[in-house]
Amino acid sequence: MADIIDTAVAAGSFKTLAAAVGAAGLVETLKGAGPFTVFAPNDEAFAKLPAGTVESLVKPENKAKLVSILTYHVVAGKVLAAEVMKVTSATTVNGKPVAVVVKDGTVHIGASTVVSADIICDNGVIHVIDSVLLPA
């Protein structure tokens, strides 16, 4: 089994997320012991952002904002889908809570929808989401 970073890279649908994590300097953290739960926006999720958003965020002068956004997608601990479905919010690594709503058996994290859950990694779990979460 691989760690969260290697798993995401191997999947091939998280190229933008992997580049953003690299630009934010979070690769080593997410390769660490964890465990972490990552709500991982796929490449299609990043494509929904306004044109130029990702290119702007990965610039060195915007690193703090990028770190804030990325850590808003991470919860400490290994939280599987069955557990996620029992809560109404989760405190993210950036310190802000994100709403969790289950509607018709589908889990929504903030304004995003979980499209694939419980991708188990050595140091946690990945839940794929269809939109990038932006902290308030």
Secondary structure by P-SEA (a helix, b strand, c coil): cccaaaaaaaacccaaaaaaaaaacccccccccccbbbbcccaaaaaacccaaaaaaacccaaaaaaaaaaaacccccccaaaaaacccccccccbbbbbbbcccccccccccccccccccccbbbbbbcbbbbcc
